[in-house]
Amino acid sequence: MLAYATKHSGVLVTVTTNGVSMKKSRIEKMLDAGVAFVDISIDAFSPETYAKIRVNGDLNVTRANVLKLIAMSKERGSKTKVWSAT
């Protein structure tokens, strides 16, 4: 759907995510689709608070996913902008 939207909508396509399920294959598809902007909303700053808000969530996994997105975007020379806020 992202690839279709970027090619046919005539507008910049953005994605908002909590970063939990950003596996390598999803990141590749997002970057290949030409998504203009990825907004990552992280629920908390400390691992303890994060685990309470995102029940049984692991902030370290989410951080690793975000860092993977940033690294892959740089490696590919992607124009996709990444923004993360806590």
N, CA, C and O atoms as a Tinker XYZ file with bonds, in Angstrom:
   344  protein
     1  N      0.821000   -1.194000    0.000000    73     2
     2  CA     0.000000    0.000000    0.000000    64     1     3
     3  C      0.866000    1.259000    0.000000    63     2     4     5
     4  O      0.533000    2.252000   -0.648000    81     3
     5  N      1.986000    1.207000    0.738000    73     3     6
     6  CA     2.862000    2.380000    0.771000    64     5     7
     7  C      3.430000    2.683000   -0.611000    63     6     8     9
     8  O      3.436000    3.834000   -1.047000    81     7
     9  N      3.898000    1.662000   -1.288000    73     7    10
    10  CA     4.460000    1.870000   -2.623000    64     9    11
    11  C      3.406000    2.436000   -3.570000    63    10    12    13
    12  O      3.697000    3.346000   -4.347000    81    11
    13  N      2.203000    1.913000   -3.512000    73    11    14
    14  CA     1.122000    2.413000   -4.358000    64    13    15
    15  C      0.839000    3.877000   -4.036000    63    14    16    17
    16  O      0.697000    4.703000   -4.938000    81    15
    17  N      0.759000    4.188000   -2.752000    73    15    18
    18  CA     0.454000    5.561000   -2.341000    64    17    19
    19  C      1.539000    6.537000   -2.778000    63    18    20    21
    20  O      1.228000    7.638000   -3.234000    81    19
    21  N      2.803000    6.152000   -2.647000    73    19    22
    22  CA     3.874000    7.077000   -3.037000    64    21    23
    23  C      3.913000    7.302000   -4.542000    63    22    24    25
    24  O      4.304000    8.373000   -5.005000    81    23
    25  N      3.509000    6.299000   -5.299000    73    23    26
    26  CA     3.545000    6.429000   -6.755000    64    25    27
    27  C      2.311000    7.099000   -7.343000    63    26    28    29
    28  O      2.399000    7.740000   -8.390000    81    27
    29  N      1.166000    6.963000   -6.689000    73    27    30
    30  CA    -0.082000    7.376000   -7.319000    64    29    31
    31  C     -0.872000    8.468000   -6.595000    63    30    32    33
    32  O     -1.837000    8.994000   -7.148000    81    31
    33  N     -0.477000    8.816000   -5.371000    73    31    34
    34  CA    -1.313000    9.761000   -4.617000    64    33    35
    35  C     -1.026000   11.221000   -4.949000    63    34    36    37
    36  O     -1.904000   12.074000   -4.822000    81    35
    37  N      0.191000   11.504000   -5.369000    73    35    38
    38  CA     0.536000   12.891000   -5.659000    64    37    39
    39  C      0.866000   13.711000   -4.426000    63    38    40    41
    40  O      1.048000   14.924000   -4.522000    81    39
    41  N      0.948000   13.066000   -3.263000    73    39    42
    42  CA     1.303000   13.767000   -2.023000    64    41    43
    43  C      2.439000   13.016000   -1.343000    63    42    44    45
    44  O      2.705000   11.855000   -1.655000    81    43
    45  N      3.106000   13.689000   -0.410000    73    43    46
    46  CA     4.141000   13.024000    0.369000    64    45    47
    47  C      3.483000   12.020000    1.308000    63    46    48    49
    48  O      2.505000   12.339000    1.984000    81    47
    49  N      4.018000   10.822000    1.344000    73    47    50
    50  CA     3.475000    9.766000    2.196000    64    49    51
    51  C      4.333000    9.670000    3.452000    63    50    52    53
    52  O      5.561000    9.615000    3.383000    81    51
    53  N      3.661000    9.650000    4.599000    73    51    54
    54  CA     4.357000    9.546000    5.873000    64    53    55
    55  C      3.845000    8.334000    6.644000    63    54    56    57
    56  O      2.747000    7.837000    6.394000    81    55
    57  N      4.658000    7.874000    7.579000    73    55    58
    58  CA     4.289000    6.753000    8.441000    64    57    59
    59  C      4.518000    7.176000    9.876000    63    58    60    61
    60  O      5.551000    7.762000   10.197000    81    59
    61  N      3.561000    6.884000   10.740000    73    59    62
    62  CA     3.720000    7.080000   12.172000    64    61    63
    63  C      3.707000    5.703000   12.819000    63    62    64    65
    64  O      2.820000    4.896000   12.545000    81    63
    65  N      4.691000    5.430000   13.680000    73    63    66
    66  CA     4.832000    4.116000   14.294000    64    65    67
    67  C      5.364000    4.250000   15.713000    63    66    68    69
    68  O      5.951000    5.270000   16.076000    81    67
    69  N      5.150000    3.206000   16.511000    73    67    70
    70  CA     5.754000    3.183000   17.844000    64    69    71
    71  C      7.102000    2.471000   17.801000    63    70    72    73
    72  O      7.787000    2.393000   18.821000    81    71
    73  N      7.490000    1.959000   16.655000    73    71    74
    74  CA     8.800000    1.350000   16.467000    64    73    75
    75  C      8.916000   -0.098000   16.898000    63    74    76    77
    76  O      9.955000   -0.722000   16.683000    81    75
    77  N      7.881000   -0.640000   17.496000    73    75    78
    78  CA     7.952000   -1.994000   18.037000    64    77    79
    79  C      8.144000   -3.035000   16.950000    63    78    80    81
    80  O      8.969000   -3.935000   17.106000    81    79
    81  N      7.414000   -2.939000   15.869000    73    79    82
    82  CA     7.430000   -4.001000   14.852000    64    81    83
    83  C      8.239000   -3.641000   13.606000    63    82    84    85
    84  O      7.979000   -4.175000   12.528000    81    83
    85  N      9.197000   -2.758000   13.739000    73    83    86
    86  CA    10.011000   -2.358000   12.589000    64    85    87
    87  C     11.150000   -3.350000   12.387000    63    86    88    89
    88  O     12.290000   -3.093000   12.775000    81    87
    89  N     10.836000   -4.459000   11.791000    73    87    90
    90  CA    11.841000   -5.464000   11.465000    64    89    91
    91  C     12.527000   -5.071000   10.170000    63    90    92    93
    92  O     12.039000   -4.209000    9.440000    81    91
    93  N     13.655000   -5.700000    9.885000    73    91    94
    94  CA    14.457000   -5.350000    8.707000    64    93    95
    95  C     13.632000   -5.377000    7.423000    63    94    96    97
    96  O     13.740000   -4.467000    6.601000    81    95
    97  N     12.813000   -6.407000    7.242000    73    95    98
    98  CA    12.039000   -6.513000    5.998000    64    97    99
    99  C     11.031000   -5.376000    5.870000    63    98   100   101
   100  O     10.805000   -4.881000    4.766000    81    99
   101  N     10.426000   -4.957000    6.966000    73    99   102
   102  CA     9.479000   -3.834000    6.921000    64   101   103
   103  C     10.197000   -2.518000    6.637000    63   102   104   105
   104  O      9.696000   -1.666000    5.903000    81   103
   105  N     11.364000   -2.372000    7.224000    73   103   106
   106  CA    12.144000   -1.155000    6.974000    64   105   107
   107  C     12.521000   -1.089000    5.492000    63   106   108   109
   108  O     12.394000   -0.038000    4.863000    81   107
   109  N     12.980000   -2.204000    4.942000    73   107   110
   110  CA    13.349000   -2.235000    3.521000    64   109   111
   111  C     12.171000   -1.840000    2.641000    63   110   112   113
   112  O     12.325000   -1.045000    1.715000    81   111
   113  N     11.000000   -2.393000    2.927000    73   111   114
   114  CA     9.817000   -2.084000    2.124000    64   113   115
   115  C      9.446000   -0.606000    2.232000    63   114   116   117
   116  O      9.067000    0.020000    1.242000    81   115
   117  N      9.557000   -0.058000    3.434000    73   115   118
   118  CA     9.222000    1.348000    3.641000    64   117   119
   119  C     10.180000    2.249000    2.857000    63   118   120   121
   120  O      9.753000    3.191000    2.189000    81   119
   121  N     11.469000    1.951000    2.945000    73   119   122
   122  CA    12.458000    2.761000    2.231000    64   121   123
   123  C     12.330000    2.579000    0.725000    63   122   124   125
   124  O     12.432000    3.549000   -0.025000    81   123
   125  N     12.108000    1.345000    0.274000    73   123   126
   126  CA    11.934000    1.079000   -1.157000    64   125   127
   127  C     10.706000    1.794000   -1.711000    63   126   128   129
   128  O     10.694000    2.215000   -2.868000    81   127
   129  N      9.680000    1.927000   -0.884000    73   127   130
   130  CA     8.439000    2.573000   -1.326000    64   129   131
   131  C      8.613000    4.079000   -1.510000    63   130   132   133
   132  O      7.827000    4.718000   -2.209000    81   131
   133  N      9.643000    4.643000   -0.881000    73   131   134
   134  CA     9.863000    6.077000   -1.014000    64   133   135
   135  C      9.071000    6.915000   -0.030000    63   134   136   137
   136  O      8.717000    8.058000   -0.320000    81   135
   137  N      8.794000    6.344000    1.139000    73   135   138
   138  CA     8.110000    7.101000    2.187000    64   137   139
   139  C      8.932000    8.350000    2.497000    63   138   140   141
   140  O     10.150000    8.273000    2.655000    81   139
   141  N      8.265000    9.495000    2.581000    73   139   142
   142  CA     8.960000   10.763000    2.777000    64   141   143
   143  C      9.410000   10.977000    4.220000    63   142   144   145
   144  O     10.461000   11.567000    4.469000    81   143
   145  N      8.609000   10.496000    5.165000    73   143   146
   146  CA     8.846000   10.841000    6.558000    64   145   147
   147  C      8.358000    9.715000    7.454000    63   146   148   149
   148  O      7.255000    9.203000    7.260000    81   147
   149  N      9.168000    9.322000    8.438000    73   147   150
   150  CA     8.759000    8.331000    9.430000    64   149   151
   151  C      8.793000    9.013000   10.794000    63   150   152   153
   152  O      9.838000    9.489000   11.237000    81   151
   153  N      7.645000    9.051000   11.446000    73   151   154
   154  CA     7.507000    9.645000   12.772000    64   153   155
   155  C      7.400000    8.507000   13.775000    63   154   156   157
   156  O      6.450000    7.726000   13.738000    81   155
   157  N      8.379000    8.416000   14.673000    73   155   158
   158  CA     8.392000    7.335000   15.651000    64   157   159
   159  C      8.053000    7.913000   17.015000    63   158   160   161
   160  O      8.758000    8.778000   17.535000    81   159
   161  N      6.971000    7.424000   17.578000    73   159   162
   162  CA     6.509000    7.886000   18.870000    64   161   163
   163  C      6.848000    6.840000   19.927000    63   162   164   165
   164  O      6.213000    5.788000   20.000000    81   163
   165  N      7.843000    7.137000   20.733000    73   163   166
   166  CA     8.277000    6.204000   21.775000    64   165   167
   167  C      7.564000    6.599000   23.066000    63   166   168   169
   168  O      7.539000    7.771000   23.441000    81   167
   169  N      6.987000    5.611000   23.736000    73   167   170
   170  CA     6.079000    5.861000   24.844000    64   169   171
   171  C      6.729000    6.338000   26.138000    63   170   172   173
   172  O      6.044000    6.918000   26.981000    81   171
   173  N      8.011000    6.114000   26.320000    73   171   174
   174  CA     8.658000    6.500000   27.577000    64   173   175
   175  C     10.163000    6.558000   27.388000    63   174   176   177
   176  O     10.698000    6.034000   26.410000    81   175
   177  N     10.844000    7.202000   28.334000    73   175   178
   178  CA    12.289000    7.346000   28.257000    64   177   179
   179  C     13.017000    6.208000   28.980000    63   178   180   181
   180  O     14.048000    5.730000   28.507000    81   179
   181  N     12.489000    5.782000   30.110000    73   179   182
   182  CA    13.158000    4.722000   30.878000    64   181   183
   183  C     12.544000    3.360000   30.552000    63   182   184   185
   184  O     11.347000    3.260000   30.280000    81   183
   185  N     13.377000    2.309000   30.582000    73   183   186
   186  CA    12.873000    0.959000   30.308000    64   185   187
   187  C     11.750000    0.544000   31.265000    63   186   188   189
   188  O     10.816000   -0.151000   30.865000    81   187
   189  N     11.842000    0.967000   32.514000    73   187   190
   190  CA    10.827000    0.584000   33.498000    64   189   191
   191  C      9.473000    1.202000   33.165000    63   190   192   193
   192  O      8.453000    0.514000   33.191000    81   191
   193  N      9.461000    2.483000   32.856000    73   191   194
   194  CA     8.211000    3.157000   32.500000    64   193   195
   195  C      7.673000    2.616000   31.186000    63   194   196   197
   196  O      6.469000    2.403000   31.041000    81   195
   197  N      8.562000    2.395000   30.236000    73   195   198
   198  CA     8.155000    1.857000   28.936000    64   197   199
   199  C      7.438000    0.520000   29.106000    63   198   200   201
   200  O      6.401000    0.287000   28.484000    81   199
   201  N      7.985000   -0.358000   29.945000    73   199   202
   202  CA     7.395000   -1.680000   30.169000    64   201   203
   203  C      6.016000   -1.585000   30.805000    63   202   204   205
   204  O      5.173000   -2.457000   30.595000    81   203
   205  N      5.783000   -0.541000   31.573000    73   203   206
   206  CA     4.464000   -0.343000   32.190000    64   205   207
   207  C      3.457000    0.189000   31.170000    63   206   208   209
   208  O      2.307000   -0.250000   31.133000    81   207
   209  N      3.896000    1.127000   30.354000    73   207   210
   210  CA     2.993000    1.734000   29.372000    64   209   211
   211  C      2.715000    0.774000   28.219000    63   210   212   213
   212  O      1.561000    0.549000   27.854000    81   211
   213  N      3.766000    0.215000   27.655000    73   211   214
   214  CA     3.656000   -0.751000   26.557000    64   213   215
   215  C      3.834000   -2.107000   27.215000    63   214   216   217
   216  O      4.945000   -2.635000   27.267000    81   215
   217  N      2.753000   -2.669000   27.715000    73   215   218
   218  CA     2.779000   -3.848000   28.589000    64   217   219
   219  C      3.747000   -4.911000   28.065000    63   218   220   221
   220  O      3.636000   -5.388000   26.935000    81   219
   221  N      4.690000   -5.257000   28.925000    73   219   222
   222  CA     5.757000   -6.221000   28.612000    64   221   223
   223  C      6.628000   -5.774000   27.447000    63   222   224   225
   224  O      7.336000   -6.588000   26.855000    81   223
   225  N      6.583000   -4.500000   27.117000    73   223   226
   226  CA     7.419000   -3.979000   26.040000    64   225   227
   227  C      8.865000   -3.878000   26.475000    63   226   228   229
   228  O      9.164000   -3.797000   27.667000    81   227
   229  N      9.747000   -3.883000   25.516000    73   227   230
   230  CA    11.181000   -3.786000   25.785000    64   229   231
   231  C     11.735000   -2.572000   25.028000    63   230   232   233
   232  O     11.870000   -2.588000   23.804000    81   231
   233  N     12.047000   -1.539000   25.783000    73   231   234
   234  CA    12.549000   -0.300000   25.180000    64   233   235
   235  C     13.829000   -0.550000   24.394000    63   234   236   237
   236  O     14.065000    0.103000   23.377000    81   235
   237  N     14.654000   -1.482000   24.848000    73   235   238
   238  CA    15.897000   -1.766000   24.127000    64   237   239
   239  C     15.628000   -2.309000   22.726000    63   238   240   241
   240  O     16.362000   -1.997000   21.789000    81   239
   241  N     14.592000   -3.109000   22.580000    73   239   242
   242  CA    14.216000   -3.630000   21.254000    64   241   243
   243  C     13.729000   -2.487000   20.368000    63   242   244   245
   244  O     14.114000   -2.388000   19.203000    81   243
   245  N     12.885000   -1.629000   20.927000    73   243   246
   246  CA    12.378000   -0.492000   20.159000    64   245   247
   247  C     13.522000    0.431000   19.740000    63   246   248   249
   248  O     13.583000    0.861000   18.588000    81   247
   249  N     14.413000    0.730000   20.660000    73   247   250
   250  CA    15.575000    1.576000   20.321000    64   249   251
   251  C     16.395000    0.947000   19.202000    63   250   252   253
   252  O     16.801000    1.629000   18.262000    81   251
   253  N     16.636000   -0.362000   19.309000    73   251   254
   254  CA    17.416000   -1.059000   18.278000    64   253   255
   255  C     16.723000   -0.962000   16.922000    63   254   256   257
   256  O     17.379000   -0.777000   15.897000    81   255
   257  N     15.398000   -1.086000   16.919000    73   255   258
   258  CA    14.645000   -0.967000   15.666000    64   257   259
   259  C     14.793000    0.424000   15.061000    63   258   260   261
   260  O     14.977000    0.560000   13.851000    81   259
   261  N     14.715000    1.447000   15.891000    73   259   262
   262  CA    14.852000    2.826000   15.406000    64   261   263
   263  C     16.256000    3.054000   14.863000    63   262   264   265
   264  O     16.430000    3.639000   13.794000    81   263
   265  N     17.246000    2.593000   15.599000    73   263   266
   266  CA    18.631000    2.755000   15.130000    64   265   267
   267  C     18.867000    1.995000   13.830000    63   266   268   269
   268  O     19.620000    2.454000   12.972000    81   267
   269  N     18.226000    0.833000   13.679000    73   267   270
   270  CA    18.329000    0.054000   12.439000    64   269   271
   271  C     17.725000    0.838000   11.279000    63   270   272   273
   272  O     18.302000    0.879000   10.192000    81   271
   273  N     16.571000    1.460000   11.502000    73   271   274
   274  CA    15.942000    2.281000   10.463000    64   273   275
   275  C     16.868000    3.413000   10.045000    63   274   276   277
   276  O     17.058000    3.651000    8.852000    81   275
   277  N     17.437000    4.103000   11.002000    73   275   278
   278  CA    18.328000    5.229000   10.706000    64   277   279
   279  C     19.554000    4.747000    9.933000    63   278   280   281
   280  O     19.947000    5.362000    8.941000    81   279
   281  N     20.157000    3.651000   10.385000    73   279   282
   282  CA    21.351000    3.122000    9.713000    64   281   283
   283  C     21.040000    2.682000    8.289000    63   282   284   285
   284  O     21.787000    2.996000    7.363000    81   283
   285  N     19.944000    1.959000    8.113000    73   283   286
   286  CA    19.588000    1.490000    6.771000    64   285   287
   287  C     19.266000    2.655000    5.847000    63   286   288   289
   288  O     19.598000    2.623000    4.662000    81   287
   289  N     18.626000    3.672000    6.382000    73   287   290
   290  CA    18.307000    4.853000    5.580000    64   289   291
   291  C     19.587000    5.539000    5.110000    63   290   292   293
   292  O     19.692000    5.942000    3.952000    81   291
   293  N     20.552000    5.669000    6.006000    73   291   294
   294  CA    21.837000    6.293000    5.648000    64   293   295
   295  C     22.604000    5.440000    4.641000    63   294   296   297
   296  O     23.144000    5.959000    3.663000    81   295
   297  N     22.650000    4.133000    4.884000    73   295   298
   298  CA    23.374000    3.221000    3.988000    64   297   299
   299  C     22.853000    3.295000    2.556000    63   298   300   301
   300  O     23.621000    3.216000    1.597000    81   299
   301  N     21.550000    3.445000    2.431000    73   299   302
   302  CA    20.925000    3.476000    1.111000    64   301   303
   303  C     20.921000    4.864000    0.493000    63   302   304   305
   304  O     20.563000    5.018000   -0.674000    81   303
   305  N     21.309000    5.865000    1.249000    73   303   306
   306  CA    21.214000    7.230000    0.755000    64   305   307
   307  C     19.762000    7.655000    0.554000    63   306   308   309
   308  O     19.445000    8.446000   -0.334000    81   307
   309  N     18.897000    7.114000    1.395000    73   307   310
   310  CA    17.468000    7.360000    1.274000    64   309   311
   311  C     17.120000    8.815000    1.610000    63   310   312   313
   312  O     17.767000    9.445000    2.446000    81   311
   313  N     16.100000    9.323000    0.949000    73   311   314
   314  CA    15.607000   10.672000    1.231000    64   313   315
   315  C     14.598000   10.670000    2.373000    63   314   316   317
   316  O     14.129000   11.731000    2.782000    81   315
   317  N     14.257000    9.485000    2.895000    73   315   318
   318  CA    13.290000    9.363000    3.980000    64   317   319
   319  C     13.822000   10.055000    5.229000    63   318   320   321
   320  O     14.938000    9.772000    5.667000    81   319
   321  N     13.048000   10.943000    5.797000    73   319   322
   322  CA    13.396000   11.635000    7.025000    64   321   323
   323  C     12.844000   10.857000    8.203000    63   322   324   325
   324  O     11.739000   10.320000    8.132000    81   323
   325  N     13.607000   10.790000    9.290000    73   323   326
   326  CA    13.195000   10.044000   10.479000    64   325   327
   327  C     13.141000   11.001000   11.647000    63   326   328   329
   328  O     14.074000   11.768000   11.888000    81   327
   329  N     12.037000   10.947000   12.370000    73   327   330
   330  CA    11.848000   11.796000   13.558000    64   329   331
   331  C     11.382000   10.902000   14.684000    63   330   332   333
   332  O     10.467000   10.098000   14.503000    81   331
   333  N     12.003000   11.032000   15.844000    73   331   334
   334  CA    11.593000   10.244000   17.005000    64   333   335
   335  C     11.441000   11.170000   18.199000    63   334   336   337
   336  O     12.273000   12.046000   18.438000    81   335
   337  N     10.375000   10.961000   18.937000    73   335   338
   338  CA    10.125000   11.749000   20.145000    64   337   339
   339  C      9.679000   10.824000   21.259000    63   338   340   341
   340  O      9.059000    9.788000   21.021000    81   339
   341  N     10.004000   11.215000   22.471000    73   339   342
   342  CA     9.557000   10.437000   23.633000    64   341   343
   343  C      8.495000   11.212000   24.360000    63   342   344
   344  O      7.974000   10.745000   25.373000    81   343
